[in-house]
Structure formats: C-alpha cells, structure tokens
Amino acid sequence: MESTTSPDNVWSIVDAVIVINLDTRPDRWEYFQKLNAGKVPPEKLHRLSAVNGRELPSYGKAPWFTTRTGERARIWGGVGGCILSHRNALRMVVEKGWRNALIVEDDVSLPETREQWVELVDALRRMRGAWFLYLGYGNSRPYARHLGGRLWRSEGVLGTFAYMVSREACASVLPHLPSDDDLWRWVSRYRAIDTWYADYMPYVTQVRVHVLNPTIVEHQDVGSDIATGSCDASTFLSACPPRPRASLGGFLHLITHPFRRLKVRLNSLRTLRRATKGGLPGYRRR
C-alpha cells in the first residue's frame, strides 16, 4: 500500500517510522495500523518490541524495590520499560544507519493532511547535525525561539509519544541512557525518559531541541502499557504554544537558569540517595 496522505518528498527525507509496541499487545499494533492506514509506505514502517520492565530479572528486587515502594512498583516497572524501549529505538536508528527516524508510541495518530506533512518536510530541511524534533509534546509550555511556520527552537519539553531524531542525536544520547543492569539506579536519579530528555539532554549533549506548534500528531486517550498505565490525551493537544524567549518572562527565565539547573541536579542526587537507602518511593507524576 502506497502512502495516500503524505507527499512523496516526505519519504525521500524520512528514513523510517519506528512504532514501539509490546509483544503482548498485538491489538494495539493492529489499532495503530488501522488508525494510520495509508499514511506511511510499508517499507518505511518498523515495529519495535517494547520492553516490559516488570519482566526484567531485576524488577522487584532490593535495594530499589522495598516495602516503601509498595504497590507502586508496578508503575515503576512500566517507567523502566519505557526507558529501555526508547533506548532501543535510538539504537536501532544507529545500527540501521538511517539518517533519521520518526519514533512513535502505538497510541499516536500521525498527521492527517498533506499540508501537515509538507510542514514537517519544510522543518526537516532546516535540521542539521544532532537534533530532536517533537511533533507533539506536553502542556508544560517551554520558552522557545520562533523560526518560522510551526517550527520553534526550544529547551527541553515533556513527551515521547512522537518525535523525529537524527542519527547524530541518537549517537550523542545513547551513552547517557542506562543498561539493563543499571536501569533502576538511573530511574532513581532521573525518573522517566521524558523527564531526562527535558531536564538533561539539552545540557549534557550536543542535541538541539525543536518543536512543532501547532502540533501535527494526536496522542490517543487509550492508556499506556509500558509507562504509568494511564494518560490524559487533553494534556497533549496543540493549545499550548511555546512562550517566546524575546519577552520579559523569557529574560527572567534566562537569568534564573543557573539556579534552576542547580535545583534539578540537587533533586536528582537527593532522590538517588533516598532510593539507595530505602528503595523507590511511591510514584508521583511530574
């Protein structure tokens, strides 16, 4: 089946679409294909087996899981699986030698109109080197510089349900993500993959972060099997444009940057120390 929605020049630029999906949820893979029928050429579409963190040998074991963790251990297991799944997606881009890829979770509706795909092409033509391009993101409004059209150059944002990455970005990020053996220590310090992308990636790698707004994908309200177990799609709509850097708020944000970075680092060390002594706590969403 050829793509009937996106223009041909999209697929001369986008090398692959990676869909993260659990082996135990073929229904969601079928749902994704039905929802996005005709949008992606079949040779560009790649299903990646998601990691179920609750099936890892280290899951539920001390010192990271204790009575303090309680029934929230299940959610931490999902968070851990999500981290490893996205790590494997980035690794796949490098190993396949793709120039770039669109990484999505299996509850995403891809762009519906040719105009949206054309806008994606226009944005990608401006990308160089190591970059992330979020096609959708959470309702935490970042400060950003408008580059024209839908494209903004941003600081870190929340959301891993749909983002484009270059091979150079994958190679830059992978050394900072955990191995299977070091997963729970990493979780104890950095929490989820989207919080690390938002709070650390722009500052410890050479990756440049961009977002499209209004967004061109929709995050369906069908819940998550590998993360927190639930989501509210309304928090991922396009009604939250970035805040301009060239504003009074942007100036104040800039001058308080060192203090906010210090707070992030101190908090991560504190949560690691607490988890090392007493295990992962009850999970609190950011």
C-alpha positions as CSV (number, residue, x, y, z in Angstrom):
1,M,0.0,0.0,0.0
2,E,1.4,3.4,-1.0
3,S,1.0,6.4,1.1
4,T,-2.1,8.3,0.2
5,T,-1.9,11.2,2.6
6,S,1.7,12.3,2.7
7,P,3.5,13.8,-0.3
8,D,6.3,11.7,-1.9
9,N,9.0,14.1,-0.8
10,V,8.4,13.2,2.8
11,W,9.8,9.7,2.2
12,S,12.9,11.0,0.5
13,I,13.8,12.7,3.7
14,V,12.3,10.5,6.5
15,D,14.1,7.1,6.5
16,A,11.9,5.2,8.9
17,V,8.9,5.2,11.3
18,I,9.6,3.2,14.4
19,V,6.5,2.1,16.4
20,I,7.1,0.9,20.0
21,N,4.6,-1.9,20.8
22,L,4.5,-4.7,23.4
23,D,4.5,-8.3,22.1
24,T,1.6,-8.9,24.4
25,R,-0.5,-6.2,22.7
26,P,-1.0,-7.2,19.1
27,D,-4.3,-5.4,19.3
28,R,-2.6,-2.1,19.8
29,W,-0.4,-2.7,16.8
30,E,-3.4,-3.5,14.7
31,Y,-5.1,-0.4,16.1
32,F,-2.1,1.8,15.1
33,Q,-2.1,0.4,11.6
34,K,-5.8,0.9,11.1
35,L,-5.6,4.4,12.6
36,N,-2.7,5.4,10.3
37,A,-3.7,3.4,7.2
38,G,-2.3,4.9,4.0
39,K,0.0,7.4,5.8
40,V,3.3,5.6,5.7
41,P,4.8,3.4,3.0
42,P,5.1,-0.2,4.3
43,E,8.8,-0.4,3.7
44,K,9.3,2.6,6.0
45,L,7.2,1.3,8.9
46,H,9.1,-0.7,11.5
47,R,7.5,-2.3,14.7
48,L,9.9,-2.4,17.7
49,S,9.1,-4.8,20.5
50,A,8.7,-2.7,23.7
51,V,10.4,-3.8,26.9
52,N,8.1,-4.9,29.7
53,G,10.0,-3.6,32.8
54,R,8.0,-5.8,35.1
55,E,9.5,-8.9,33.4
56,L,13.2,-7.8,33.9
57,P,15.1,-10.1,36.3
58,S,16.0,-7.1,38.5
59,Y,12.4,-5.9,38.8
60,G,11.1,-6.0,42.4
61,K,14.5,-6.7,43.9
62,A,16.3,-4.8,46.7
63,P,17.7,-2.3,47.1
64,W,15.5,-0.4,44.6
65,F,12.2,-2.1,45.5
66,T,11.2,-2.3,49.2
67,T,8.0,-2.0,51.3
68,R,8.3,1.7,50.8
69,T,7.7,1.2,47.1
70,G,4.6,-0.8,47.8
71,E,2.0,-1.3,45.1
72,R,3.7,1.5,43.1
73,A,6.3,-1.0,42.0
74,R,4.1,-1.8,39.0
75,I,4.2,1.7,37.8
76,W,8.0,2.0,38.2
77,G,8.3,-1.2,36.2
78,G,6.4,0.5,33.4
79,V,8.6,3.6,33.6
80,G,11.7,1.4,33.4
81,G,10.3,-0.5,30.4
82,C,9.5,2.8,28.6
83,I,13.1,4.0,29.1
84,L,14.6,0.8,27.7
85,S,12.2,0.8,24.8
86,H,13.1,4.3,23.7
87,R,16.8,3.5,24.2
88,N,16.4,0.5,21.8
89,A,14.6,2.7,19.3
90,L,17.6,5.2,19.3
91,R,20.0,2.2,19.0
92,M,18.0,0.9,16.0
93,V,18.5,4.2,14.2
94,V,22.3,4.0,14.6
95,E,22.5,0.3,13.8
96,K,20.4,0.6,10.7
97,G,22.5,3.6,9.5
98,W,19.4,5.7,9.0
99,R,19.9,9.4,8.6
100,N,16.8,10.0,10.8
101,A,13.6,8.3,12.0
102,L,10.2,9.2,13.5
103,I,9.8,7.4,16.8
104,V,6.2,6.9,18.0
105,E,4.3,5.0,20.6
106,D,1.5,2.8,19.5
107,D,-1.3,5.2,20.5
108,V,-0.5,8.0,18.1
109,S,-2.4,9.3,15.2
110,L,0.1,10.6,12.5
111,P,-0.6,13.8,10.5
112,E,-3.9,13.8,8.8
113,T,-3.4,16.3,5.9
114,R,-0.8,16.8,3.2
115,E,-0.3,20.3,4.5
116,Q,0.9,19.0,7.8
117,W,3.3,16.6,6.1
118,V,4.6,19.4,3.9
119,E,5.2,21.5,7.0
120,L,7.2,18.6,8.5
121,V,9.3,18.4,5.3
122,D,10.0,22.1,5.5
123,A,11.1,21.8,9.1
124,L,13.3,18.8,8.4
125,R,15.1,20.6,5.6
126,R,16.3,23.1,8.2
127,M,17.8,20.5,10.5
128,R,21.5,19.9,10.7
129,G,23.7,17.7,12.9
130,A,22.3,16.3,16.2
131,W,18.6,17.3,16.6
132,F,15.3,16.2,18.2
133,L,12.1,17.5,16.6
134,Y,9.0,16.9,18.7
135,L,5.8,16.5,16.6
136,G,3.8,16.7,19.8
137,Y,4.5,17.5,23.5
138,G,3.0,18.0,26.9
139,N,1.3,21.0,28.3
140,S,4.3,22.4,30.1
141,R,5.0,25.4,27.9
142,P,8.7,25.8,27.1
143,Y,10.5,29.1,26.3
144,A,11.5,28.9,22.6
145,R,12.6,31.0,19.6
146,H,10.2,31.0,16.7
147,L,12.0,30.0,13.5
148,G,9.0,30.5,11.2
149,G,5.9,28.5,10.4
150,R,5.3,25.8,13.0
151,L,9.0,25.5,13.9
152,W,10.5,26.6,17.2
153,R,13.9,26.1,18.7
154,S,13.3,25.1,22.3
155,E,14.7,24.0,25.6
156,G,13.6,20.5,26.8
157,V,9.9,19.5,26.6
158,L,7.9,16.6,28.0
159,G,6.6,14.0,25.7
160,T,8.0,10.9,24.0
161,F,4.9,9.8,22.0
162,A,6.1,11.3,18.7
163,Y,9.5,12.8,17.9
164,M,12.0,12.8,15.0
165,V,15.6,12.2,15.7
166,S,18.8,12.4,13.6
167,R,21.4,9.6,13.7
168,E,23.9,12.0,15.2
169,A,21.4,12.8,18.1
170,C,20.9,9.1,18.8
171,A,24.7,8.5,19.0
172,S,25.0,11.5,21.3
173,V,22.2,10.4,23.7
174,L,22.8,6.7,23.9
175,P,25.9,6.8,26.2
176,H,23.8,8.7,28.7
177,L,20.9,6.1,28.9
178,P,21.1,3.1,31.2
179,S,22.0,-0.5,30.5
180,D,19.6,-3.2,31.7
181,D,21.8,-3.8,34.7
182,D,21.9,-0.1,35.7
183,L,18.3,0.7,35.0
184,W,16.9,1.2,38.5
185,R,19.8,3.4,39.7
186,W,19.2,5.5,36.6
187,V,15.4,5.6,37.3
188,S,16.1,6.6,41.0
189,R,18.0,9.6,39.8
190,Y,16.3,10.8,36.6
191,R,12.9,9.3,36.8
192,A,11.3,8.8,33.3
193,I,12.8,9.1,29.9
194,D,10.8,12.2,29.0
195,T,12.0,14.0,32.1
196,W,15.6,13.2,31.2
197,Y,15.1,14.4,27.7
198,A,13.6,17.6,29.1
199,D,15.9,18.3,32.1
200,Y,19.2,16.9,30.9
201,M,19.6,16.2,27.2
202,P,19.9,19.8,26.1
203,Y,22.6,20.4,28.7
204,V,24.7,17.3,28.6
205,T,24.7,16.5,24.9
206,Q,25.1,18.5,21.7
207,V,21.5,17.8,20.7
208,R,19.4,20.8,19.6
209,V,15.7,20.6,20.5
210,H,12.9,21.8,18.3
211,V,9.2,21.5,18.5
212,L,6.3,22.0,16.0
213,N,3.4,24.1,17.2
214,P,0.6,23.8,16.5
215,T,1.4,20.1,16.8
216,I,0.7,17.7,13.9
217,V,0.0,14.5,15.8
218,E,-2.6,13.4,18.2
219,H,-2.0,11.3,21.3
220,Q,-4.9,9.0,21.7
221,D,-6.5,8.5,25.2
222,V,-6.1,4.8,25.3
223,G,-3.6,4.5,28.2
224,S,0.0,3.2,28.3
225,D,1.1,-0.3,29.0
226,I,4.8,0.5,29.5
227,A,4.7,3.7,31.5
228,T,2.3,5.0,34.1
229,G,-0.6,2.9,33.0
230,S,-2.8,6.0,32.1
231,C,-2.7,9.2,30.3
232,D,-4.9,12.2,29.6
233,A,-4.8,13.0,25.9
234,S,-6.1,16.5,26.6
235,T,-2.7,17.4,28.1
236,F,-1.0,16.8,24.8
237,L,-3.1,19.0,22.5
238,S,-1.7,21.9,20.5
239,A,-3.3,24.6,22.6
240,C,-0.1,25.3,24.5
241,P,2.3,27.2,22.2
242,P,5.8,27.9,23.5
243,R,6.5,31.1,25.3
244,P,8.7,33.5,23.3
245,R,12.3,34.0,24.6
246,A,12.1,37.6,23.5
247,S,9.9,38.7,26.3
248,L,10.1,39.8,29.9
249,G,9.3,36.3,31.0
250,G,12.0,34.9,28.7
251,F,14.6,37.3,30.1
252,L,13.7,36.4,33.7
253,H,13.8,32.7,32.7
254,L,17.3,33.2,31.3
255,I,18.8,34.9,34.3
256,T,17.3,32.3,36.7
257,H,18.6,29.4,34.6
258,P,21.7,28.6,36.7
259,F,19.6,28.4,39.9
260,R,17.0,26.1,38.2
261,R,19.8,23.9,36.9
262,L,21.3,23.6,40.3
263,K,17.9,22.7,41.8
264,V,17.5,19.9,39.2
265,R,20.9,18.4,39.9
266,L,20.4,18.6,43.7
267,N,17.0,17.0,43.5
268,S,18.3,14.1,41.4
269,L,21.1,13.4,43.9
270,R,18.6,13.6,46.7
271,T,16.2,11.1,45.1
272,L,19.1,8.8,44.3
273,R,20.4,8.8,47.9
274,R,16.9,8.2,49.2
275,A,16.2,5.3,46.8
276,T,19.6,3.8,47.6
277,K,18.7,3.7,51.3
278,G,15.1,2.9,51.2
279,G,14.0,1.9,47.7
280,L,12.0,3.7,45.1
281,P,9.1,5.7,46.6
282,G,5.5,5.9,45.6
283,Y,5.4,7.3,42.1
284,R,4.3,10.9,41.7
285,R,3.6,12.2,38.2
286,R,5.5,15.4,37.3
